[in-house]
Amino acid sequence: MKAIQFIIIITLFCNCAIGQLEKTATSAIINGTLWPFTNDTITISYYPYKLGITAMGSTEKKIVTSDGNFQINIPDMDHPYYCSITSTHLKGLLFSDQLIEPGDSISVKAGKDSYKNYSQTNRPFLNITGRNAAKNQALHLFHYARLYNKIAGIKTNIIDRYTNLTEAAFVFESNESKYRAYWDSLTKANRAVFSETSRNIIERDFTVGKIKGIMSTYSTLKDKLISTKSPEKDIQQLNTDYTTIITPILQELFTHYSTSTLSPEFLDMAVRKTMIETKIKENNSPKFPAIKYADALQQWPENNREAIATALLAYIFTFNANTENIQELIAKVGTMVYAPELKAIVENFEKNYTPGITVTPFSLTGLRGETINSNDYADKVVVLDFWFTGCDACITMARVLRLAKDRLAGDPDIIFMSISIDTNRETWLSSVSKGIYSHADFVNAYTNGMGMEHSLIQQYQIQAYPRVMIMAKGNKMFKSNPHMPKNRDEVELLVQDILDAKTK
């Protein structure tokens, strides 16, 4: 089996007078030659925005290469972009959310032996050189060290062990200091010189990481209190501790780091904070109107708000936040967003997800190889469930949907359609036969080996699994984000969503 060897060259073009180079380069070309593993696929993409941990950002170019050759043209960069490279064989990112500024000219190389036991070596596998490339080499070294726990003194994977938020805040504060010290050592060793913009973006993310750790601990502690039916005063105290700890950290963040370019890490933090504080205000109600998020969005600076608001919508549609009347929030966000790339994303949400919109007809493949057409079920309410083999959460969702269908007592007007994105037909058939991802009395369908490239998956940008959507009669979108039960008691909320679709 061959190891990957690849070269990525980023060459910047700019307007030049005779004998004189313009001060500001605004365009780039990324090209290279990769020698991948057998049957590997390398994907290269760049994006002016990436909306947090979702992949719904406005990716300007996405090249899938199986022979290793590629070229990307990046015109008219008016702010820093991000670039990623993924390998199917290595099941992950080779070049993760790397910051690319106008004027960069970067070459990324990996020798033919670089990938042998790369996670066990003391040296990351990429060598990044070129104009303004020192920042990317330092970022790569830092991401590698953090991924493989090579930074001394960092405490990881202990969120669920904390008994209070103050204890967690102390640990994450300590981690931030160690991350910054390690980063300083890398930048000095690589003689990295940063523009003010890139320095602000990179260094701000250290504080962002601390905030995310504290918020994750808060959510874990809150879930424990709710699940154990703790007194309301305990939850109120946790909410008070959260506000007391988080507010000054965020104020300090905006005081020290000012840039309109938001990293994926920052957007993820901002979305989570917006959602947490809305849920606090709504007393942790399992369902509430989506427009309630609009108030919490006002906390963010105006020059950041449109990207955060768009990222919030992306998160809701990707991870099924339990909200009602989503169209009200889409309309509100539409009045807040002006950047063309973000405006296009919001308009796409409105086009595809607004309740009452006709779902574009789609075709799938059934267990016997027959064609399953969505139009054949136009007289039914259809509960669409998307899954893939190996997804543990999909197994849990299959159990929930079993309970929901049983509660509906075999209502003939309601169909459960279980759609697998497995690319191997035999894998799909084997998983269906086991009855853990789906059930025999569901309409079992397959994307015919196209996986996530199937038009239905692409149209609704389904990237997180499992995913459930509900179509009302007439192939009308009813809910793209129905209630996702956390336990058996909440199954009734999903059942009610399905029953409500019958009245539309």
C-alpha positions in Angstrom: 0.0 0.0 0.0 1.5 3.3 -1.0 1.8 6.2 1.4 0.5 9.6 0.5 2.9 12.1 -0.9 1.6 15.4 -2.0 2.6 19.0 -2.8 0.3 21.9 -2.5 1.4 25.2 -4.0 -0.5 28.5 -3.4 0.6 31.2 -5.8 -0.8 34.7 -5.4 -1.6 37.0 -8.4 -2.0 40.7 -8.2 -2.2 43.7 -10.4 1.3 44.9 -11.2 2.6 48.1 -12.8 5.9 47.9 -14.8 8.7 47.1 -12.4 6.4 47.5 -9.5 4.3 45.1 -7.4 1.0 46.3 -6.0 1.1 46.4 -2.2 -1.9 44.2 -1.7 -2.4 40.8 -3.4 -6.0 39.7 -3.5 -6.1 36.4 -5.5 -4.6 33.0 -5.2 -4.1 29.7 -7.0 -3.8 26.5 -5.1 -2.4 23.6 -7.1 -0.5 20.4 -6.5 0.2 16.8 -7.1 -0.8 14.1 -4.6 0.1 10.4 -4.6 -2.7 8.9 -2.5 -3.2 5.5 -1.0 -4.9 2.9 -3.2 -8.6 3.8 -3.5 -8.0 7.0 -1.5 -9.8 10.3 -2.3 -8.3 13.6 -1.4 -10.7 16.6 -1.1 -9.5 20.2 -1.1 -11.8 23.0 -0.3 -11.5 26.6 0.8 -14.1 28.9 2.2 -14.5 32.6 3.2 -16.8 31.3 6.0 -17.1 28.1 7.8 -20.1 28.1 10.1 -18.7 26.6 13.2 -18.5 22.8 13.4 -21.0 22.5 10.5 -19.9 22.2 7.0 -22.6 24.5 5.7 -20.2 27.4 5.1 -19.9 29.0 1.7 -17.3 26.7 0.3 -16.1 28.4 -2.9 -14.4 25.4 -4.4 -14.3 21.7 -3.6 -12.1 19.4 -5.7 -12.2 15.7 -5.2 -9.2 14.0 -6.7 -8.4 10.3 -7.0 -5.3 10.7 -9.2 -3.7 13.3 -7.0 -3.7 16.2 -9.4 -5.6 19.4 -8.6 -5.8 23.1 -9.1 -7.9 25.7 -7.3 -8.2 29.4 -8.3 -9.1 31.8 -5.5 -10.1 35.3 -6.9 -10.8 38.5 -5.1 -10.0 37.7 -1.4 -11.1 40.7 0.6 -10.5 39.0 4.0 -8.7 35.8 5.4 -10.1 32.5 4.2 -9.8 28.9 5.5 -8.5 25.9 3.6 -8.8 22.2 4.5 -7.6 18.9 2.8 -9.1 15.6 3.7 -8.1 12.0 3.0 -10.7 9.2 2.8 -8.1 6.6 3.7 -6.8 8.4 6.7 -10.4 9.2 7.7 -9.8 12.8 8.5 -8.2 16.1 7.9 -4.6 16.5 6.7 -4.7 20.3 6.6 -7.3 21.5 9.1 -9.0 24.9 8.8 -5.7 26.5 7.9 -5.8 30.3 7.8 -5.0 31.8 4.4 -4.6 35.5 4.0 -4.4 37.6 0.8 -0.8 37.7 -0.2 0.1 34.2 1.1 2.1 32.0 -1.2 2.3 28.6 0.5 3.8 25.2 -0.4 2.7 22.2 1.6 4.7 19.0 1.2 4.7 15.4 2.6 7.3 12.9 1.7 6.5 9.4 0.7 7.3 8.0 4.1 5.6 10.8 6.1 2.4 8.9 6.8 3.9 5.7 8.3 2.7 5.6 11.9 2.3 9.4 11.8 0.3 9.5 15.0 3.1 7.8 16.9 6.0 9.9 15.8 7.3 13.0 17.4 7.2 14.9 14.1 4.1 16.0 12.2 3.9 14.9 8.6 3.5 18.2 6.7 6.3 20.6 5.8 4.8 24.0 5.0 7.0 26.7 3.4 6.6 29.9 1.4 5.6 33.5 1.8 3.8 34.0 5.1 3.8 30.2 5.6 5.4 30.2 9.0 2.0 30.8 10.7 0.6 27.7 8.9 3.6 25.6 9.9 3.1 26.7 13.5 -0.6 26.0 13.3 0.0 22.5 11.9 2.5 21.7 14.6 0.2 23.1 17.3 -2.9 21.1 16.0 -0.8 18.0 15.9 0.6 18.4 19.4 -2.9 19.1 20.8 -4.5 16.1 18.9 -1.9 13.7 20.2 -1.6 15.1 23.7 2.0 16.2 23.4 1.6 19.4 25.4 2.7 18.9 29.0 0.3 19.6 31.7 -2.9 19.8 29.7 -5.9 18.1 31.4 -8.3 16.6 28.8 -11.5 14.5 28.7 -12.6 15.3 32.2 -15.7 17.4 31.6 -18.1 14.9 33.0 -16.0 14.6 36.2 -16.5 18.1 37.5 -18.9 18.7 40.4 -19.1 22.5 39.9 -18.4 25.1 37.3 -15.8 27.0 39.4 -13.6 23.9 39.5 -13.8 23.5 35.7 -13.1 27.2 35.0 -9.8 26.9 37.0 -8.7 23.9 35.0 -9.6 25.5 31.6 -7.8 28.7 32.7 -4.7 26.6 33.4 -5.0 24.8 30.0 -5.2 28.2 28.2 -2.0 29.4 29.8 -0.2 26.2 28.8 -1.6 26.3 25.2 -0.4 29.9 24.9 3.1 29.1 26.2 3.4 26.2 23.8 2.2 28.4 20.9 4.8 31.1 21.8 7.5 28.5 21.7 6.4 27.2 18.2 6.2 30.7 16.7 9.7 31.6 18.0 11.1 28.3 16.7 9.5 28.8 13.3 10.3 32.5 13.2 6.6 33.1 12.4 5.7 36.7 11.6 2.0 37.5 11.7 -0.2 40.2 10.3 -2.3 41.9 13.0 -5.4 40.2 11.6 -4.0 36.6 11.7 -2.5 37.2 15.1 -5.8 38.3 16.5 -7.7 35.4 15.0 -5.3 32.8 16.2 -4.7 34.1 19.7 -8.4 34.8 20.2 -9.1 31.1 19.7 -7.2 30.2 22.8 -9.7 32.1 24.9 -12.5 30.8 22.8 -11.3 27.2 23.6 -11.5 28.1 27.3 -15.0 29.4 27.0 -16.2 26.3 25.1 -14.8 24.1 27.8 -16.6 25.9 30.5 -19.9 25.9 28.4 -19.6 22.1 27.8 -19.1 21.5 31.5 -22.1 23.7 32.3 -24.3 21.7 29.8 -23.1 18.4 31.3 -23.8 19.6 34.9 -27.2 20.9 33.9 -28.2 17.6 32.2 -27.2 15.7 35.4 -29.3 18.0 37.5 -32.3 17.7 35.2 -32.0 13.9 34.9 -31.7 13.4 38.7 -34.7 15.8 39.2 -32.6 18.0 41.4 -34.3 21.0 43.1 -34.8 24.1 40.9 -32.6 26.1 43.2 -29.6 24.0 42.2 -30.2 24.7 38.5 -30.7 28.4 39.2 -27.3 28.4 41.1 -25.6 26.7 38.2 -27.1 29.4 35.9 -25.8 32.1 38.1 -22.3 30.6 38.3 -22.3 30.3 34.5 -23.1 34.0 34.0 -20.6 35.1 36.6 -17.8 33.1 35.1 -18.5 33.6 31.4 -19.4 37.3 31.1 -16.1 38.8 32.2 -14.1 36.4 30.0 -16.1 37.4 26.9 -15.8 41.1 27.7 -12.0 40.6 27.9 -12.0 38.8 24.6 -13.6 41.7 22.8 -11.4 44.2 24.5 -8.1 42.5 23.5 -9.0 41.0 20.1 -10.8 42.9 17.4 -11.4 41.5 13.9 -14.4 41.1 11.7 -13.1 37.7 10.5 -14.5 34.9 12.7 -12.8 31.5 12.9 -14.8 28.3 12.9 -13.9 27.9 16.6 -15.3 31.3 17.4 -18.5 30.8 15.4 -19.1 27.4 17.2 -18.6 29.1 20.6 -20.9 32.0 19.7 -23.7 29.7 18.5 -23.5 27.5 21.6 -23.5 30.5 23.9 -26.5 32.0 22.1 -28.4 28.7 22.4 -27.4 28.1 26.1 -28.5 31.5 27.2 -31.8 31.3 25.3 -32.6 28.0 26.9 -31.7 29.5 30.4 -34.2 32.2 29.7 -36.8 29.7 28.5 -36.3 27.6 31.7 -34.8 24.7 29.8 -38.1 24.0 28.0 -37.7 21.1 25.5 -39.4 23.1 22.8 -39.8 26.9 22.2 -40.3 29.3 19.3 -37.1 29.7 17.3 -37.5 33.4 17.2 -36.5 33.4 20.9 -32.9 33.1 19.8 -33.0 36.5 18.2 -32.8 38.3 21.6 -29.6 36.4 22.5 -28.0 37.3 19.1 -28.1 40.9 20.1 -25.2 40.4 22.5 -22.7 40.1 19.7 -20.9 43.1 18.1 -22.7 44.3 15.0 -19.8 43.4 12.7 -19.9 39.8 13.9 -23.6 39.3 14.2 -24.5 38.4 10.7 -22.0 35.5 10.6 -23.1 34.3 14.0 -26.8 34.4 13.1 -26.2 32.5 9.9 -24.1 29.9 11.8 -27.0 29.5 14.3 -29.4 28.6 11.4 -26.8 26.2 10.1 -26.5 24.5 13.5 -30.2 24.2 13.9 -30.7 22.6 10.6 -27.6 20.3 11.0 -28.1 19.1 14.5 -31.9 19.4 14.9 -32.3 21.9 17.6 -35.8 21.5 19.1 -37.4 24.7 18.0 -40.8 25.8 16.8 -41.8 28.1 13.9 -38.3 28.2 12.4 -39.5 30.4 9.5 -39.8 33.3 11.9 -36.1 33.0 12.8 -35.1 32.6 9.1 -37.0 35.8 8.3 -35.4 37.7 11.2 -31.9 36.5 10.3 -32.6 37.6 6.7 -32.9 41.2 7.9 -29.5 41.0 9.7 -27.4 39.5 7.0 -25.8 41.6 4.2 -22.6 39.7 3.0 -23.5 38.1 -0.3 -22.0 34.7 0.7 -24.0 34.6 3.9 -27.2 36.0 2.3 -27.1 33.1 -0.2 -27.0 30.6 2.6 -29.9 32.1 4.4 -31.9 32.3 1.2 -31.2 28.6 0.7 -32.5 27.8 4.1 -35.7 29.7 3.3 -36.0 28.0 -0.1 -35.7 24.4 1.3 -36.8 24.4 4.9 -39.7 26.8 5.2 -42.8 24.8 6.3 -45.2 24.4 3.4 -42.5 24.4 0.7 -42.9 21.6 -1.8 -40.0 19.1 -1.4 -38.3 18.5 -4.8 -39.2 15.0 -6.0 -36.5 12.4 -5.3 -35.9 8.7 -6.1 -34.2 6.1 -4.0 -33.6 2.3 -4.3 -35.5 -0.3 -2.3 -34.5 -3.6 -0.8 -35.3 -5.6 -4.0 -33.7 -3.0 -6.3 -37.0 -1.3 -7.0 -37.2 2.5 -7.4 -38.8 4.4 -4.6 -40.3 7.7 -5.7 -41.3 10.4 -3.2 -44.4 11.2 -5.4 -45.7 7.7 -4.6 -46.3 8.8 -1.0 -47.8 12.2 -1.7 -51.0 11.2 0.1 -49.1 10.3 3.3 -47.2 12.0 6.0 -43.6 10.8 5.6 -41.1 10.6 8.4 -37.6 10.6 6.8 -34.8 9.1 8.9 -31.2 9.3 7.5 -28.5 7.0 8.9 -25.4 5.0 8.0 -23.8 1.7 9.2 -21.5 2.3 12.2 -23.4 5.3 13.6 -24.2 4.5 17.2 -26.6 7.5 17.5 -28.5 6.1 14.5 -29.1 2.9 16.4 -30.6 4.9 19.3 -32.7 6.9 16.9 -34.1 3.7 15.3 -35.3 2.6 18.8 -36.9 6.0 19.3 -38.7 5.8 15.9 -39.8 2.3 16.8 -41.5 3.7 19.9 -43.0 6.6 17.9 -44.5 4.3 15.3 -45.9 2.0 17.9 -47.5 5.0 19.7 -49.2 5.9 16.4 -50.8 2.4 16.3 -50.0 1.7 12.7 -51.8 4.9 11.4 -52.1 4.2 7.6 -51.6 7.8 6.8 -48.1 7.9 8.3 -45.1 6.3 6.6 -41.6 5.9 8.2 -38.9 5.9 5.5 -35.5 4.9 6.6 -32.8 6.1 4.2 -29.2 4.8 4.4 -26.2 6.7 3.0 -24.0 3.6 2.9 -22.1 3.4 -0.3 -21.9 -0.4 -0.3 -25.2 -2.1 -1.1 -24.3 -5.3 0.8 -23.3 -3.4 3.9 -26.7 -1.6 3.8 -28.6 -4.9 3.3 -26.8 -6.6 6.1 -27.5 -3.7 8.5 -31.2 -3.6 7.6 -31.5 -7.4 8.2 -30.1 -6.9 11.7 -33.0 -4.6 12.6 -30.9 -2.2 14.7 -30.7 0.7 12.3 -34.1 0.3 10.8 -37.1 -2.0 10.9 -38.9 -4.4 8.6 -42.2 -2.4 8.6 -40.4 0.8 7.6 -39.9 1.8 3.9 -36.2 0.9 3.7 -34.3 3.0 1.0 -30.8 3.4 -0.2 -29.0 6.3 -2.0 -27.9 3.8 -4.6 -24.2 3.9 -3.7 -24.0 7.7 -4.0 -23.9 8.2 -0.3 -23.7 11.9 0.6 -23.5 12.9 -3.0 -27.1 11.9 -3.6 -29.3 14.9 -4.7 -31.6 14.6 -1.6 -28.6 14.7 0.8 -27.0 17.5 -1.1 -30.2 19.6 -1.3 -30.7 19.5 2.5 -27.0 19.5 3.3 -27.4 16.6 5.7 -24.0 16.2 7.3 -24.8 15.1 10.9 -26.5 11.7 11.5 -29.0 10.6 12.4 -31.3 13.2 10.9 -35.1 13.2 10.9 -37.4 15.4 8.7 -41.2 15.3 8.4 -43.1 15.8 5.1 -46.8 16.6 5.3 -49.2 15.3 2.6 -48.6 16.6 -0.8 -44.8 16.3 -0.3 -44.8 19.6 1.6 -42.0 20.3 4.1 -43.5 20.3 7.6 -40.5 20.1 9.9 -36.8 19.8 9.0 -35.9 19.9 12.7 -38.6 17.9 14.7 -38.1 17.2 18.4 -35.3 14.7 19.0 -36.1 12.9 22.2 -33.4 12.4 24.9 -35.4 9.7 26.7 -38.6 7.7 26.4 -40.6 10.4 28.2 -39.9 12.8 25.3 -41.0 10.4 22.6 -44.5 11.9 22.9 -43.1 15.3 21.7 -41.9 13.7 18.5 -45.2 11.8 18.1 -47.1 15.1 18.4 -44.9 16.7 15.7 -45.9 13.8 13.4 -49.6 14.1 14.3 -49.5 17.8 13.7 -48.2 17.2 10.2 -51.5 15.4 9.4 -53.5 18.6 10.0 -51.5 20.6 7.4 
